[in-house]
Structure formats: structure tokens, C-alpha cells
Amino acid sequence: MAVVQIPKTAPFDDGDIALLNQVVGGATPTQRAWLAGFLAGVESVSGDVAEIASPVTIAAEPLTIVFATESGNSERLANDIARTARKGGLKPSVIDLADLDMTSLKSVRRLVFVAATWGEGEPPSRVAAKYNELMTADFGRLDGVEYAVLALGDTSYAEFCAIGRKIDERLAALGGKRVVDRADCDLDFEKPAAAWTDKVVKALAPPEAARGKIIPVEFGKAAAVKPDIVEAEIVELTNLNSSRSDKETVHLALRFTDAVLPYEPGDSLDLYVENDPAEVDALLKAAGLSDDKALRDELISQRDIHTLSLKSLETYATATNHQYVKGLIEQGEARDWIPGRQLIDLVSNFPIALKAEHLRAVTRTLAPRAYSVASSRRENEEEAHLLISAVRYETHGHSRKGVASTYVAERRKRGDKVRVKLRSNKHFRLPADGRDIIMVGPGTGIAPFRAFVQERRAAGAKGRSWLFFGDRHFTHDFLYQLEWQEALKDGGLTRMDVAFSRDQPEKVYVQDRIWERRRDIVEWLDGGANFYVCGDAKAMAKDVRASLVRAYQDVKSLSAEAAEAAVAEVERDKRYLTDTY
């Protein structure tokens, strides 16, 4: 009997693949067939097995679903589409854009893209190279390919859903046939994405006569599903900056009252927050709706009262018929007016008689905020730790606050309960073989690497570890300083380099330290080390990568093009891993 092995390209961690091979490798053909049918049924509904119905004939035409993700939402939606597609008579394959062979698109008949836009109209960092290839490379025409694009974005950014839009235009330019119009989804994407998915599956489902045959497993009434959002108690809330720092970075320790969320180093927690009641009261007063208590409760707990976008201006103008707002839009000045302003600025600067439904119309659902887990379950069995920087600033003569960060820093205390949900990130994992790792995490970007060090120390990993950390002042802003010093002593951390930008006349950043240590870094990478970057996507992450390219160019005497290719090769090997925001 042939031994079946799960390929290394399967969407599982190395450890999971090893476990699957133990089960599947020696199974009989009958056992494998039963398991395939069972899993197909599990995908079709939620819950436990109740009964197995008689086999039925449904379609098995192929559908290729490609996702481009940064936070994991696009990947999750791609898998949701796959589940719906199976019920609709299709045989889906889900592919990460980072792993896509562009030449394979020519042989695809049905194609769905789920693409997120990151930052100011950029592709997710981990798929940037493949996205550029999709946009520019000559890999042939797509005549005869039926396709649809689901775009994710954030209306608070000017280039809303730009990546999905550009992919949609590119596929059409190559001869693809759009079967359903692109859906551009904001942060509250669940319902519109589900409605779009139903349309796409109906449009792509093959005619009855062309269907193949598969035997699904039908399930009876599903058992109750445990909710994804859980409650946790705050057991520690500590400002890690000194009293003389102009920053406030909170170490938040959460203890789970029931089962501990099964997080892994590299994962994040979605924190469900509320708006500051004082800010809600100010907005209601400006709108002339202070007496509406039901609206007040809704705005505090459910609606985003800060984000201002071109869409919200257009909605405000349509709902109120405000001539000045209409003029701002018609004259093309709205985009320039929005930056640095919030909803209260719109209501205050352009007052008009408002109703509760007007405020509901111009606000979106208050989304949770994701924070990297800064702990390992191996060292903190019943807890999860987060690192949160309180955001406070001034624009247009008004003081502003970060919604989630000041919810924690100003309005929570020990003993309070908060709601959280696990956000898994399998694309930012420790290597299963314990190899060398290099970690770059300035500011709160240090959070996942605290988890990495704890995990490797508890697991007895043999490889070396090197941490780059940066902030403003050594004396006031060295987050977890004592822990890093202890880790260096006990071997949990092999090496550490720091960059405190304001401690000398010329600012020094982590990318500068990378350049200074370039020979050792290239040596580690040539030896197979993983390179991790966590933190600001706008500047830091780009500067770090540019510094690494320069390092290869200098150390190996390469041309700029060859040095770029060397770093790209590390990325293709999935040894250059980013978690940026």
C-alpha cells in the first residue's frame, strides 16, 4: 500500500504537517476516503455530527480563489467563499497570492480574488513582490477566464480599496470576463462580503449538464457553537515609560476566567472597546441631540464617531442637503479638508438640523483593535499580555485621542473585564526547527518578540536569537528593559542592539543599527536565519528592508539589482516575515 504524505506546501505549520502525516500516511484507501467525505461535510455546516444522509450528486467544477492579506481578513473570507462554493457545486482551491504562479492563471476557468489594501493604497507587505508581478509581468492573456474581485479597505484612507480596484482592472485588461461587479468593503465587511459571495457562486456555478460528481456528507442539526468573543479580567495595567517620558505605553495583562484562548506567538487579540462618553456627549451637543439617550448608548458602544471620509461627507450632504458640504465635494476640495479632522468637525463646521438617523448614516460600526500578543502560554498559562501605546495628539486646534488606546490607558483599571477575540496569524510564526532568528521591533513592535523569546526559552530552542529595539530615550522608554537583560543572562536571548533616537544630536533608528551590524546579519541570513519585522508600515518597515538590501550590496559586493534579488529570495523562502500596521 502506498504511503501518502502531506506536501510541505499545504496550508499548515510544519508541526501540524508532521502530525497529519502520522495519521494519513499509513491509512488505508477506505480510511482516507471516509476521512475526505467527513471533512467535506464539516466544511458545509457548523457543529457536531448528528447523522449522515444518503449520497447526492453535486458539481465538482474547479474554482481558484486567490487572497492577498495582511491581518488575515482576506484569507478568512477566501475560506468562507470556498465553503459556500462547495455547497454551490464548485471545487475550490484557495491560494495565497504570495505563492501564486502567475502563468497558472491562463489555465483557470473560474477565478476569485480577495485583496486587502494596506496603508496609503499599498498591497499587503508580504505579497508586494507578487502583486507587482501580477500588475506588470507578461504571463499571457486571460481570455475565457471568468472572474470576480472582493476588495477590503478602510474609508479613513484616501485610497480606499485601491489594490482590489487595480487587480480588477488588470484582470479585465488581460481579457478576463467580470461576472459580478467588484465589492469594495469597509471595516464592517461581514454582511456585504457574504451577500457578494452568494452572487459570485451563483454566477460561476456550472450548468447542470456539465457537473461532475462528488459525494458530500450531510449533517443534521448543529450543536451550539461557543462564541468567538470571550471575556477576560485585567490583572495588571502598568505604564512602562517613566514619569518623565512624553509617551505612555501600557502593559496589559489579561486573565481568562474560562478556557484560555489558544493563541500562539505571532497571533493578535482583537480588543472590543467603547468610545469616550465625554466625546460622545460633545458630538451630540454639536448635533443638537443631547436628549437622545438611546442614541448616546449606541454611539458609545457600537458606532465609530471619529472616522471622517469622503464617503461620510457625501452621505452627510445627501442626508441633510447641506449646500456648503455639497460645494466642498463638487469643487474637489473635500479630500484636502478631511485629513486631521473627525466627525465632530464636520457637524460643528457645517451645522444643520440633524436627526438620529443622520448620525447613524455617517458613522460605521465600531471595529475592534488588534494588538500583538506579548506573551507565551508556556510561561503564562492563564493569561495573555498586550502592549498598547496611548495615542494623543492635536490637529486643527483640537485635542484628539486614540479610541482603543485611551479606553485602556484612561478608563480601565485592574479588576475590570474586557472582551477579546483571537486573531490568528500563521504567516508570522516561529520556525518549527528552532533555527536562528533576527527580530526587529521598535516601540510597541517589540510585543510579539517578547512572546517569541518566552516561547523559545520554554521550548529549549537551540538556535540563536538577535533582537533590535528602538524608541526615543534609553532612560525613559526602554520597554521591558529588565526582562531583556535577564534573557541575555539566561540565554533566552543571544544578542540585542538598541537605537534611542533622541539621546544624541543625530537621530538613530533600528535601520541604522542594521546597517552597522550588516556583516553579521548577512552571515546569519546566509546560515538560514529567519528575519522578522514588526511595527510601523509607513516608514520603519520600508527603511529596514532598504537597509537590508544595502547590507547585501555592501557585504557581498553586489549590484543594487542583485542585492534586491538576494533579499527577495529570503522573502520567497518565507524567512523574511512582517507584521506591520
C-alpha positions, -999 to 999 in steps of 0.1 A, spaced: 0 0 0 14 34 -10 22 58 18 5 92 14 24 123 26 10 158 31 30 181 9 51 209 25 32 234 6 0 225 24 -15 254 45 -3 241 78 26 247 101 55 222 100 44 206 133 8 202 120 20 186 88 41 161 108 10 152 129 -12 148 98 14 125 82 13 103 112 -25 98 108 -29 99 70 4 83 59 -4 48 69 -42 49 64 -60 25 41 -77 38 10 -111 32 27 -100 52 57 -88 80 36 -120 81 16 -141 82 47 -120 110 62 -123 130 29 -160 127 30 -162 135 67 -142 167 63 -162 178 33 -193 176 54 -177 195 83 -169 224 59 -206 225 48 -221 233 82 -210 242 118 -214 219 147 -211 182 156 -221 152 135 -257 143 140 -265 119 112 -252 110 77 -278 112 49 -278 94 16 -252 104 -10 -262 130 -35 -247 142 -68 -234 178 -69 -210 197 -90 -172 194 -89 -161 221 -113 -128 239 -102 -127 274 -88 -94 292 -79 -96 317 -50 -66 339 -45 -62 361 -14 -38 390 -5 -39 396 32 -20 415 59 -42 410 90 -58 377 80 -93 390 70 -88 383 33 -77 348 40 -106 341 62 -131 355 36 -114 334 9 -120 303 30 -156 314 36 -161 317 -2 -146 282 -6 -172 268 18 -201 285 0 -186 274 -33 -186 237 -23 -223 240 -15 -229 257 -48 -214 229 -69 -178 240 -72 -145 225 -62 -125 254 -48 -87 258 -43 -75 286 -20 -41 301 -29 -21 328 -11 -10 355 -36 25 351 -22 26 316 -35 8 321 -68 24 310 -101 12 337 -125 15 315 -156 -11 292 -140 -38 318 -143 -41 311 -181 -54 277 -174 -80 288 -148 -117 290 -159 -131 305 -128 -112 329 -106 -119 349 -75 -96 375 -59 -99 387 -23 -75 416 -18 -68 440 10 -55 475 7 -29 485 33 -18 520 44 -20 546 17 -31 524 -12 -4 497 -9 -6 459 -12 -1 438 20 37 439 26 41 401 24 26 399 -11 41 431 -25 65 414 -49 38 391 -63 14 419 -66 39 439 -87 44 408 -109 7 405 -114 5 441 -124 34 443 -147 47 409 -159 38 394 -193 24 360 -184 -2 358 -212 -38 367 -218 -67 356 -196 -92 352 -224 -120 329 -213 -114 333 -176 -144 343 -156 -135 363 -126 -147 385 -97 -129 406 -71 -137 413 -35 -118 443 -22 -112 451 15 -101 486 27 -107 514 52 -126 545 42 -105 566 65 -77 563 39 -78 583 7 -70 552 -15 -100 532 -4 -98 496 -17 -71 507 -43 -55 473 -45 -87 454 -52 -97 480 -78 -63 477 -96 -64 439 -97 -100 441 -111 -88 465 -138 -58 444 -146 -77 411 -150 -102 429 -173 -73 444 -194 -59 409 -198 -91 396 -213 -109 382 -182 -147 383 -181 -160 400 -149 -191 380 -139 -201 401 -108 -191 437 -101 -164 443 -76 -175 448 -40 -155 475 -20 -158 467 17 -151 489 47 -141 476 81 -176 463 87 -173 439 58 -191 408 70 -226 413 56 -216 429 22 -190 402 17 -215 374 24 -240 389 0 -214 393 -27 -202 357 -22 -237 344 -28 -239 363 -61 -205 352 -73 -211 315 -65 -244 316 -84 -227 333 -114 -198 309 -115 -217 276 -108 -216 253 -138 -248 243 -157 -264 211 -145 -253 191 -176 -216 200 -171 -214 189 -135 -191 162 -122 -198 140 -92 -187 142 -56 -204 126 -26 -208 150 3 -216 142 39 -248 159 51 -252 168 87 -282 172 110 -289 199 135 -257 216 147 -247 218 183 -244 251 200 -212 269 189 -191 286 215 -188 323 209 -155 336 195 -155 367 217 -146 360 253 -143 380 285 -110 385 303 -101 402 336 -75 429 337 -49 417 363 -22 442 355 -22 476 339 12 493 341 28 522 323 62 510 311 75 545 304 90 567 331 71 596 346 94 620 326 86 604 292 63 621 267 48 586 259 26 562 278 29 525 268 7 502 288 15 466 297 -20 450 299 -22 415 314 -55 397 309 -66 366 328 -92 343 312 -120 333 335 -130 303 314 -108 285 288 -76 303 278 -77 314 241 -54 290 222 -31 318 210 4 312 196 34 336 195 28 358 165 -10 360 170 -30 391 179 -61 397 201 -89 419 188 -99 442 217 -135 454 217 -137 489 231 -161 518 237 -159 555 228 -152 581 254 -186 592 268 -173 627 270 -166 628 233 -200 613 225 -216 640 246 -197 667 228 -208 653 194 -244 650 205 -244 686 218 -230 699 185 -257 679 166 -285 692 189 -293 656 200 -282 657 237 -315 644 249 -314 612 229 -302 587 255 -307 556 232 -285 572 205 -259 581 232 -257 545 243 -254 533 207 -227 558 198 -207 549 229 -207 511 223 -214 505 186 -205 533 163 -173 548 151 -176 586 159 -141 596 148 -135 584 112 -142 610 86 -140 601 49 -151 613 15 -179 587 18 -192 601 51 -191 637 37 -211 626 7 -236 608 29 -239 639 51 -245 661 21 -271 637 7 -290 633 40 -290 669 50 -288 687 17 -262 710 32 -251 733 4 -217 741 18 -208 704 21 -221 698 -14 -200 726 -26 -169 713 -9 -174 680 -27 -183 694 -61 -153 717 -61 -129 688 -54 -118 703 -20 -132 676 2 -102 653 2 -79 681 13 -103 692 40 -106 658 57 -71 650 69 -67 655 107 -104 661 112 -131 640 128 -169 637 126 -174 664 152 -155 688 130 -180 681 102 -210 687 124 -195 718 141 -182 734 109 -213 727 89 -242 729 114 -277 720 103 -308 704 120 -299 668 124 -318 636 133 -305 605 149 -306 586 116 -283 613 101 -256 604 127 -262 567 122 -258 571 84 -225 589 86 -209 565 111 -198 530 106 -196 500 130 -170 505 158 -145 479 149 -122 461 174 -85 470 175 -59 443 170 -28 441 193 0 416 191 2 391 219 32 398 240 33 366 260 37 328 256 12 304 271 42 282 281 52 309 306 17 325 312 -7 296 313 -39 315 321 -30 349 307 -24 369 276 -3 401 276 -8 431 253 14 462 247 -6 494 240 7 529 233 -17 556 243 -23 579 213 -29 616 220 -23 645 196 -36 678 184 -50 688 150 -68 719 138 -67 733 173 -84 703 190 -70 676 212 -75 641 198 -73 606 214 -69 571 201 -101 552 207 -88 519 219 -55 530 235 -71 556 258 -100 533 265 -73 511 282 -50 538 295 -76 562 309 -109 543 315 -99 508 326 -84 496 358 -74 463 375 -103 440 380 -123 454 351 -134 430 323 -128 434 286 -139 415 256 -113 400 232 -112 376 202 -83 357 189 -68 368 155 -45 340 143 -15 349 121 1 318 107 22 340 85 42 353 115 53 322 133 84 309 149 103 283 129 95 247 140 131 237 138 144 262 164 168 279 138 184 313 144 161 343 143 166 381 139 138 403 153 133 440 146 107 457 167 108 494 177 83 508 201 52 485 205 66 464 177 86 446 204 54 429 216 54 397 196 92 392 202 86 391 239 63 362 232 90 347 208 117 348 235 94 333 262 83 305 238 118 296 227 132 297 262 104 274 275 108 250 245 146 249 248 152 261 213 189 257 203 191 284 177 205 319 183 182 349 187 190 386 180 167 415 189 168 451 175 147 475 196 143 513 192 125 541 209 131 577 220 151 577 252 171 550 269 162 562 304 125 567 299 114 545 270 133 512 272 103 488 273 107 456 293 144 466 299 149 443 329 133 413 311 157 417 281 187 419 305 176 387 322 170 370 289 206 379 278 219 364 310 199 331 309 204 326 272 168 332 262 182 360 240 216 357 224 222 393 213 205 427 214 210 460 197 192 492 206 186 526 190 173 555 210 166 583 185 166 613 209 196 605 230 221 622 207 221 652 183 216 630 152 186 606 153 195 569 153 169 542 143 169 504 141 177 505 104 209 524 113 219 496 137 211 470 110 235 488 87 262 489 113 258 452 120 254 443 84 282 417 81 269 396 110 233 399 98 241 387 63 261 358 78 231 348 100 207 350 70 231 330 48 231 304 75 193 301 73 181 325 99 145 339 99 142 377 98 111 393 115 99 429 114 70 442 135 58 478 138 51 509 116 44 501 80 47 536 66 83 543 72 101 519 96 94 486 77 103 501 44 135 516 58 145 483 74 141 464 42 161 491 23 188 489 49 190 451 45 193 454 7 221 479 12 237 454 36 237 426 10 250 450 -17 280 461 5 289 428 22 287 407 -9 298 434 -34 266 431 -54 249 454 -78 217 471 -65 196 447 -86 214 416 -73 211 428 -37 174 433 -42 172 398 -57 190 384 -26 165 399 -2 136 388 -24 150 353 -23 148 354 15 112 365 12 104 337 -12 119 312 12 94 327 38 123 337 61 115 374 59 83 378 78 65 411 86 36 421 109 31 458 103 4 484 109 
